[in-house]
Amino acid sequence: MKIILVCSPLRFYTQTDESFLFKWLKKIKSIEKIEGIGNELHLHIKSNKISNENLLELIGIFDRYKFKSDQLKVFKNENNKKWFE
């Protein structure tokens, strides 16, 4: 099951801030493709079964950049359900 997470709105305070986001995203192995569409980033995720480490990275990114984190509930399972409470 392929997942597409929408990251918006994109707000960067500096060029370094923008670079940091893309470096961070590229380190997450579950992300197949990063696609810019207008003022959004679309993250193509291989499956709804990703490692806890990758999920924690996504939670960190979504919190830091204030993206809509309810999208991440697609990765909720018995082992990580407390992260979504």
Legacy VTK file of the C-alpha trace (Angstrom):
# vtk DataFile Version 3.0
C-alpha trace
ASCII
DATASET POLYDATA
POINTS 85 float
0.000 0.000 0.000
1.675 3.189 -1.181
1.141 6.345 0.911
1.524 9.989 -0.109
1.988 12.465 2.726
1.311 16.121 1.925
3.618 18.605 3.628
2.138 22.076 3.642
2.335 24.919 4.099
6.048 25.167 3.388
7.586 27.909 5.496
11.309 28.360 5.731
13.006 31.062 7.757
16.378 30.762 6.034
18.017 28.902 3.170
19.725 26.724 5.786
16.330 25.828 7.260
15.139 24.661 3.833
18.340 22.694 3.196
18.066 21.051 6.594
14.537 19.778 5.849
15.588 18.156 2.576
18.680 16.558 4.136
16.505 15.226 6.963
13.913 13.823 4.555
16.568 12.125 2.413
17.800 10.170 5.450
14.419 8.474 5.930
14.643 5.166 4.104
10.868 4.696 3.873
10.521 7.722 1.591
10.668 6.608 -2.046
10.249 10.014 -3.633
10.033 13.678 -2.610
7.930 15.693 -5.025
7.329 19.446 -4.996
3.898 20.483 -6.211
3.148 24.196 -5.908
3.626 25.161 -2.274
3.530 21.551 -1.088
5.870 18.622 -0.766
4.498 15.167 -1.439
6.343 12.359 0.300
5.836 9.007 -1.401
6.112 6.260 1.208
6.661 2.634 0.203
4.122 1.124 2.591
2.047 1.811 5.689
4.461 -0.505 7.511
7.540 1.562 8.326
10.091 1.251 11.103
9.523 3.011 14.403
12.736 4.930 13.750
11.412 6.254 10.419
8.047 7.091 11.997
9.715 9.038 14.808
11.671 11.026 12.211
8.455 11.835 10.347
6.735 12.847 13.597
9.684 15.139 14.358
9.547 16.737 10.903
5.786 17.195 10.959
5.962 18.760 14.423
8.930 21.022 13.596
7.482 22.337 10.329
3.845 22.289 11.526
2.569 19.955 8.819
-0.757 18.168 9.392
0.325 15.250 11.544
-3.015 13.404 11.473
-1.787 11.915 8.168
0.759 9.901 10.148
-1.978 7.821 11.810
-1.845 5.542 8.769
1.321 4.113 10.386
-0.326 3.462 13.773
-0.014 -0.075 15.126
0.005 -1.902 18.466
3.657 -1.022 19.134
3.369 2.738 18.591
-0.286 3.586 19.353
0.698 5.593 22.454
2.537 8.079 20.213
-0.827 9.073 18.742
-2.697 9.671 22.008
LINES 1 86
85 0 1 2 3 4 5 6 7 8 9 10 11 12 13 14 15 16 17 18 19 20 21 22 23 24 25 26 27 28 29 30 31 32 33 34 35 36 37 38 39 40 41 42 43 44 45 46 47 48 49 50 51 52 53 54 55 56 57 58 59 60 61 62 63 64 65 66 67 68 69 70 71 72 73 74 75 76 77 78 79 80 81 82 83 84
